[in-house]
Amino acid sequence: MESEALIGLAGAGVVMGLVAAVRQAVNIPARFTPILAVGLGIGWNLALKGAEFGDAGWGATAILGVLSGLSAAGLYSGGKAVSGQ
């Protein structure tokens, strides 16, 4: 389970990049960015689980997806606060 947690939470950077790409492709208001990040985090982790990249259960994988999405949203908002935008 430890390796799945590291892989799942390391996906926060990937999720952050996916959110930025989706926001540029589709005009999504900034207030929906955290919801988009959580959805993409769940999708990313479930895709990894579907590719048999770990032996955690589906429920644990979905929870790791939520954590990955929330981490990506926190990284994004923290970066904005530091840069002053």
HELIX and SHEET records of a PDB file:
HELIX    1   1 GLU A    2  ALA A   10  1                                   9    
HELIX    2   2 ALA A   12  ALA A   25  1                                  14    
HELIX    3   3 ALA A   30  PHE A   32  5                                   3    
HELIX    4   4 THR A   33  GLY A   50  1                                  18    
HELIX    5   5 TRP A   58  SER A   83  1                                  26    
END                                                                             
